């Protein structure tokens, strides 16, 4: 059976062994390292419980307006329109529109903004003694009009976000996290812990943390296996043999694809079982869901394996394995560093989903519809990429696909 032959070929390859070693190594050094003791219930009277996002107009309004003025004066705006970082520089007509919004928000006129030459951002700077010192920065004085309501403020911020291009700090999705973080009270910390214990049932929280860590690995390593199989066929002459057989291109490509995905899922499932055993060890007296981590891994991690594998197969078929690894690496890198937030920043097209916390159950639930769309999108796009790979493979069999994206200069030089 072709599927079993492909699986055997993969499992006994050095690349698969390396994949397993890296996967297990990452599991033990990251997730298992975070699961040595249970999450303690907060104790009343502690000096610090961390911070929490909370919609507090008195805090958010001056902070967001100051941020908008500062970015206007710097000439650059940070945005994540599709989950990827983008430095936005506005055209003059858009700067004029934004200046009008700033005037409504802060009382600062466009003329004052344009003439202000002493802007300095807030943050840490090097002091005269060589140490770091915090500076509040320097911007024109802000006087929020007393007639400006909170609803008006939010609507103006939406307009500012639209001018910037979407995905800015001032969007509905980002404004609270960027400008309204406050210290947690004991009651806040206790409420989060109770969600962890009662709503997440403990294992739900650890399932997210497990997938957060493993998602980093399974979003990039599969491309190496996809490239390995394709390049191996080319170098061994197997491709010419396949061309002459009756098996359809679609059957061959999809069989190879699903064998790659299937074999790469096995180590993930094994680590998921290990993760549950680890959690059970530190919560021996609690009734835990044995399959919570496994179920979360299915919808969270399999689409990443599918997408990375499909991308590797498609780009290798079009150009070369080296280019496929480069493309997948660039995609992975861009997704990992798309946002500084490790929780609460999952968007429709976020490739590597992050939720690096045992807390934040409510944040994850608020993102659930986005997560469902996200995972379905990458599943569908992966299958379409494999279908396109099969089409290109069939065209090559017929000798009608001769596109060379990169010429082999070494052969030219020898000629």
C-alpha positions in Angstrom: 0.0 0.0 0.0 1.4 3.3 -1.1 0.4 5.2 2.1 2.3 2.7 4.3 5.3 2.7 2.1 5.5 6.5 2.3 5.1 6.4 6.1 7.9 3.9 6.4 10.1 6.0 4.2 9.5 9.0 6.4 9.8 7.3 9.8 13.2 5.7 9.0 14.7 8.9 7.6 17.3 11.0 9.5 15.2 14.1 9.0 12.3 12.6 10.8 14.6 11.5 13.7 15.8 15.1 13.9 12.2 16.3 13.9 11.4 14.1 16.8 14.5 15.0 18.8 13.8 18.7 18.4 10.1 18.3 19.2 10.8 16.3 22.4 13.7 18.5 23.4 11.5 21.6 23.1 8.7 19.9 25.1 11.0 18.9 28.0 12.9 22.2 28.1 9.8 24.5 27.7 6.4 22.9 28.7 7.7 20.3 31.2 9.9 22.9 32.7 6.8 25.1 33.4 4.9 22.2 35.0 7.0 21.4 38.1 4.5 22.9 40.6 0.8 23.7 40.6 -0.6 27.2 40.0 -1.0 28.6 43.5 -4.2 30.3 44.6 -3.5 34.1 45.2 -3.0 35.1 48.8 -4.7 38.3 50.1 -2.2 40.9 51.1 0.5 40.3 48.4 2.2 43.4 47.1 2.0 42.6 43.4 -0.5 40.5 41.5 0.6 41.6 38.0 -1.4 43.7 35.6 -4.7 43.2 33.9 -6.5 44.7 30.8 -9.5 46.6 32.0 -11.6 49.2 30.1 -11.1 52.3 32.3 -11.8 55.5 30.3 -10.0 57.8 32.8 -6.8 55.8 32.1 -7.3 54.9 28.5 -8.2 58.3 27.1 -5.1 60.4 28.0 -2.8 57.5 27.4 -4.2 56.7 23.9 -4.3 60.4 22.9 -0.7 60.9 24.0 0.3 57.8 22.0 -1.4 59.1 18.9 0.2 62.5 19.2 3.6 60.9 19.8 3.3 58.7 16.7 2.1 61.6 14.6 5.1 63.7 15.6 7.5 60.8 14.9 6.0 60.3 11.5 5.6 56.5 11.9 2.7 54.4 13.1 2.9 50.8 14.3 0.2 48.6 12.9 -0.6 44.9 12.4 -3.2 45.0 9.6 -3.0 41.2 8.8 -1.3 40.0 11.9 2.1 41.1 10.6 4.0 44.2 11.8 3.9 47.2 9.5 5.5 50.6 9.9 3.0 53.1 8.4 4.0 56.5 7.0 1.0 58.6 6.0 0.6 60.7 2.9 0.1 64.4 3.5 -3.7 64.3 2.9 -4.0 61.5 5.5 -1.8 63.4 7.9 -4.1 66.4 7.6 -7.2 64.2 8.4 -5.4 62.7 11.4 -4.3 66.2 12.6 -8.0 67.2 12.6 -8.8 64.2 14.7 -6.0 65.0 17.1 -7.3 68.5 17.4 -10.7 67.2 18.4 -9.1 64.8 21.0 -6.5 67.0 22.5 -7.0 70.7 21.5 -3.7 70.7 19.7 -3.9 72.4 16.3 -2.2 71.2 13.2 -0.1 74.3 13.1 1.2 73.5 16.6 1.9 69.9 15.6 3.9 71.0 12.5 5.9 73.6 14.4 6.8 71.3 17.3 10.5 70.5 16.9 11.4 69.2 20.3 9.5 65.8 20.3 11.1 63.1 22.3 9.4 59.7 22.9 9.0 58.4 26.4 11.1 55.5 27.5 14.4 54.6 28.9 17.5 56.5 27.8 21.2 56.3 28.6 22.0 58.7 31.5 25.2 60.6 32.0 26.4 58.0 34.5 26.1 55.3 31.9 22.9 53.8 33.5 19.4 53.8 32.2 17.0 56.5 33.1 13.3 56.8 32.3 12.0 60.0 30.6 8.5 61.0 30.1 9.3 62.3 26.6 8.2 65.7 25.3 5.0 66.4 23.4 2.8 69.5 23.2 0.5 70.0 26.1 -2.7 68.0 25.8 -6.0 69.5 27.0 -8.8 67.0 26.5 -12.0 69.0 25.9 -14.5 68.6 28.7 -17.2 68.0 26.2 -15.5 65.0 24.7 -17.4 61.9 25.8 -16.0 58.4 26.0 -18.1 57.2 23.1 -16.9 60.2 21.0 -13.3 59.3 21.9 -13.7 55.7 20.8 -15.3 56.7 17.5 -12.5 59.2 16.8 -9.9 56.5 17.5 -11.7 54.2 15.1 -11.4 56.9 12.4 -7.7 57.3 13.3 -7.2 53.5 13.0 -8.9 53.5 9.6 -6.6 56.3 8.3 -3.5 54.4 9.5 -4.7 51.4 7.6 -6.2 49.2 10.3 -4.6 47.0 13.0 -3.1 50.0 14.8 -2.9 50.5 18.6 -6.1 52.5 18.4 -8.4 49.8 16.9 -11.2 48.3 19.0 -9.2 45.1 19.3 -5.9 46.7 20.5 -6.8 49.9 22.3 -7.5 48.4 25.7 -4.5 46.2 25.8 -2.2 49.0 24.8 -3.6 51.9 26.9 -5.6 50.5 29.7 -3.5 48.0 31.7 -3.9 48.4 35.5 -2.5 46.6 38.5 -4.5 43.5 39.5 -6.3 43.6 42.7 -6.6 40.6 44.9 -10.1 40.2 43.7 -8.9 40.3 40.0 -6.3 37.7 40.7 -8.7 35.4 42.6 -11.3 35.7 39.8 -8.6 34.6 37.2 -7.5 31.7 39.4 -11.2 30.6 39.8 -11.6 30.6 36.0 -8.5 28.4 35.7 -9.8 26.0 38.3 -13.6 26.0 37.6 -14.0 26.9 33.9 -10.7 25.7 32.4 -10.8 22.6 34.7 -7.0 22.9 34.9 -6.3 20.8 31.9 -7.8 23.4 29.5 -5.2 25.9 30.6 -2.3 23.5 30.3 -3.6 22.4 26.8 -3.3 26.0 25.6 0.2 26.3 27.1 1.3 23.0 25.5 0.0 24.1 22.1 1.6 27.5 22.5 5.0 25.9 22.9 4.7 23.1 20.4 3.1 25.4 17.8 6.4 27.2 17.5 8.1 23.9 16.3 5.4 22.3 14.2 5.0 25.5 12.2 8.4 25.3 10.6 10.0 21.8 10.9 7.5 20.0 8.6 8.9 21.9 5.6 12.2 20.0 6.0 10.5 16.7 5.7 8.5 17.8 2.7 11.6 19.0 1.0 13.6 15.9 1.9 11.1 13.5 0.3 10.8 15.5 -2.9 14.6 16.1 -3.3 15.3 12.5 -2.5 13.1 11.4 -5.4 14.8 13.8 -7.7 18.3 12.7 -6.8 17.6 9.0 -6.8 15.8 9.0 -10.2 12.6 7.9 -8.6 10.7 10.7 -10.2 11.4 9.5 -13.7 10.1 6.0 -12.7 7.0 7.6 -11.2 6.4 9.5 -14.4 6.2 6.3 -16.4 3.7 4.6 -14.1 -0.1 4.7 -14.2 -0.7 6.1 -10.8 -2.4 9.5 -11.0 -0.5 12.6 -9.9 -3.3 13.6 -7.5 -3.2 10.2 -5.8 0.6 10.3 -5.5 0.8 13.8 -4.2 -2.1 13.6 -1.7 -0.9 10.2 -0.4 2.6 11.7 0.2 1.1 14.7 1.8 -1.2 12.8 4.2 1.6 10.4 5.1 3.8 13.3 6.0 1.1 14.9 8.1 0.2 11.6 9.8 3.8 10.7 10.7 4.5 14.2 12.1 1.3 14.1 14.2 2.4 10.9 16.0 5.2 12.6 18.1 2.9 15.5 18.9 0.3 13.1 20.3 2.9 11.3 22.3 4.1 14.5 23.9 0.4 15.4 24.5 0.0 12.2 26.5 3.2 13.0 28.4 1.9 16.5 29.1 -1.2 15.1 30.7 0.8 12.7 32.8 2.9 15.7 33.9 -0.1 17.8 34.8 -1.7 14.8 36.7 1.5 14.5 38.7 1.3 18.0 40.1 -2.5 17.9 40.5 -2.9 14.3 41.9 -6.1 15.0 43.9 -8.0 16.7 41.0 -10.3 15.0 38.5 -8.8 16.0 35.2 -9.9 15.6 31.5 -7.5 12.9 30.1 -8.1 14.1 26.5 -8.1 17.9 26.9 -4.5 18.4 25.7 -5.0 15.9 22.9 -8.2 17.5 21.7 -6.7 21.0 21.8 -3.6 19.7 19.8 -5.9 18.4 17.1 -7.5 21.7 16.2 -4.6 23.9 17.2 -1.5 22.1 15.9 -2.6 19.9 13.0 -3.4 23.0 10.7 0.1 24.3 11.3 1.6 20.9 10.3 -0.6 20.8 7.3 0.2 24.4 6.2 4.0 24.0 6.7 4.0 20.7 4.8 1.9 22.0 2.0 4.0 25.1 1.5 7.1 23.0 1.4 5.7 20.7 -1.2 4.3 23.4 -3.4 7.4 25.7 -3.4 9.7 22.7 -3.9 7.7 21.6 -6.9 7.8 25.1 -8.4 11.4 26.0 -7.7 13.6 24.1 -5.2 13.8 22.8 -1.7 16.2 25.5 -0.6 13.7 28.2 -1.7 10.9 26.3 0.1 12.8 26.3 3.3 13.6 30.0 3.0 10.0 30.9 2.2 8.6 28.9 5.1 11.3 30.2 7.4 10.4 33.8 6.5 6.7 33.1 7.0 7.3 31.5 10.4 9.7 34.3 11.5 7.2 37.0 10.5 4.3 35.3 12.3 6.3 34.7 15.5 7.4 38.3 15.7 4.1 39.8 14.4 3.0 40.9 17.9 4.7 41.6 21.2 1.6 40.1 22.9 1.8 36.4 23.8 -1.9 36.3 24.8 -4.9 38.0 23.3 -3.4 38.7 19.9 -4.8 35.9 17.7 -6.2 37.3 14.4 -7.9 35.8 11.4 -4.6 35.1 9.6 -2.2 34.5 12.5 -0.2 31.5 11.5 1.5 30.7 14.8 -1.2 31.2 17.5 0.2 32.2 20.9 -1.3 31.9 24.4 1.6 31.7 26.7 -0.2 31.7 30.0 -2.2 29.4 32.2 -4.6 32.3 32.8 -6.6 34.3 30.4 -9.5 31.9 29.9 -11.9 34.8 29.2 -9.5 36.3 26.6 -9.3 32.9 24.8 -13.1 32.5 24.9 -13.5 36.0 23.4 -11.2 35.0 20.6 -12.9 31.7 19.9 -14.8 32.6 16.7 -11.6 34.1 15.3 -9.7 30.9 16.2 -12.3 28.7 14.5 -12.0 30.8 11.3 -8.2 30.9 11.6 -7.8 27.1 11.8 -10.4 26.4 9.1 -8.7 28.9 6.8 -5.2 27.3 7.1 -6.7 23.8 6.7 -8.5 24.8 3.5 -5.6 26.8 2.1 -3.3 23.8 2.8 -5.4 21.4 0.8 -5.7 23.9 -2.0 -1.9 24.2 -2.1 -1.5 20.4 -2.3 -4.1 20.3 -5.1 -2.0 23.0 -6.9 1.1 20.9 -6.3 -0.6 17.9 -7.9 -1.6 20.0 -10.9 2.0 21.2 -11.4 3.3 17.7 -11.0 0.9 16.4 -13.6 2.0 19.2 -16.0 5.6 18.2 -15.5 4.8 14.6 -16.3 3.3 15.8 -19.6 6.3 18.1 -20.2 4.2 21.3 -20.3 5.6 22.9 -17.1 9.1 24.1 -17.7 9.2 27.2 -15.6 12.7 27.9 -14.0 12.6 30.5 -11.3 16.3 30.2 -10.7 18.8 29.3 -13.5 21.5 26.8 -12.7 24.6 28.9 -13.3 27.0 26.2 -12.3 26.0 24.0 -15.3 26.4 27.0 -17.6 29.9 27.7 -16.4 30.9 24.1 -17.1 29.5 24.1 -20.6 
